[in-house]
Amino acid sequence: MVERKYFARSFIFIILMGLSIAFFGFFVLIDVFLRVSDSVKQDMLQELSSKLDIAFLLINQHYESYTSGFFDQSTAQEMTKHHLENIFYGPEKLDYFFVLSKEGVLIEHPYLKDYLNKPYKQIEDPVYQKTVEKYFRL
């Protein structure tokens, strides 16, 4: 009888220890997952920030070349468009961005090709118009 009593207690102790370890492991995994997730988000933001810095420098370089007479306007725009597509569309051409002029004219967009060189107000897409008005303050 004594052996069976100790066996039951040992068995319950082992189950409780296993549950405690599993419970502790669950919280450790959640913490690790959240830290990895935050790290990935920070890396993505840093990559996007670097891409924006490069794009700004390229656009500025093309604009200065245009204003100094080294390029005509269409050449500068085509070179800018080419560089922006390579930087922001990604190798699979699935990333999303669009470019507007200071006046709100759509210069580049991955999907709205029919609306290029038109003011954003003429584009019949309310989500697009609200996005432009919100982020570009036009």
N, C-alpha and C positions, 0 to 999 in steps of 0.2 A: 504494500500500500504506500509506503513511504516513497518508493521509487516512482510510482505513477503520479504522486502528488508533485514531486520535483520535476518530472517530465512535463506536466501540464503548465507549471509555472515557467519553466524554461521555454516552452513553446510559445506561451503568451509573451514572455520577455523578448524573444527573437522576433515575433510579429510586430510588437510595438517598436522595437529598434529599427526594423525594416521600414515601417511606416514613417518613423521620425526621419530616417535618412532620406527616404523618398520625398517627404515634405520639404526638408531642408534643401535637397537637390533641386526641387521644383523652383524654389525661390532663387537659388543661385543661378539656375538656367534663365529665369526671367530677367534677373539683373544683368547677366552677361548679354542676353539678347538685346536689352535696351541700350546697353553701352555700345554694342556693335552697331546697332541701328543708328544711334547718334553719331558714331564715328563715320559711318557710310554717308549719312546726310551731310556732315561737315565736309567730307571729301568731295561730294557732288557739288556743294556750294562753292568750294574753293576752285574746282575745275571750271565751273561756269563763270566765276569771277575772273579767272585767268583768260578764258575764251573772250569775255567781254573786253578785257584790257587789250588783248591782241587785236580784236575787231576794231576797237576805237583807234588804235595806232594805225592800222591799215587804212581805215576810212579817212583818217586825218591825212595820212600820206598821199592818198589818191586825190583828196580835195586840194591839198597844197600843190600837187603836180598839175592839177587842172587850173588853179588860179594863177600859177606861174607861167602857164602857157605850154607846159611840157606835154600835156594830154589835152585832147578836146573833151567836151562834156560826156559824150556817149562812151568814149574809151574809158574814162574814169569811172563811170557808172557800171560798165560791164565788168571791169576789173574788181570793183567793190562787190558787185553781186556774186562774182565767181568766188572770191575769198570768203564772203559770208556764208555762201552755201556749203563750202567745204568745212568751215569751222562749226556751223550750227546745225546743219542737217544730219551730220554724222555719217558713218560709212553705209548705214542701211537706208539713209534718206528718210528716217522716221521721226527725227527730232523736230520740234516746232518752234518757229520764230517768224516774225514779220518785221518789215522796215517801212517806216513812214518818213516823209519829208517833214520839215518844220511846219508846213501848211496843212498837214494831214493827208497828203496824197500817198497812196499805197505804192511803194517802190518794189517791194519784194514780199511774196507770200508763198508758202509751199503748196497751198490748195486753191486759193482764190485767184488763179491765173487770169481769169476773164476780167477781173477788176483792177489789174495793174494800171498805174498812171491815172487813177480816178480818186477823187476826194473820198474820204471814209464815209461821209454822209450819203454818198450815192450807192454805197454797198448795202444791199438789202439783207443784212444779217444783224438782228438786234443785239446778239451776244457780242459780236465783233465790235459794233458801234459803242456799246457800253464799256467794253474793255479799253478801247482807244480813248474814250472820254475820261475814264477813271485813271489810267496810267500815264497818258500823255497830256492831260489837262488842255484839251483842245476845245 
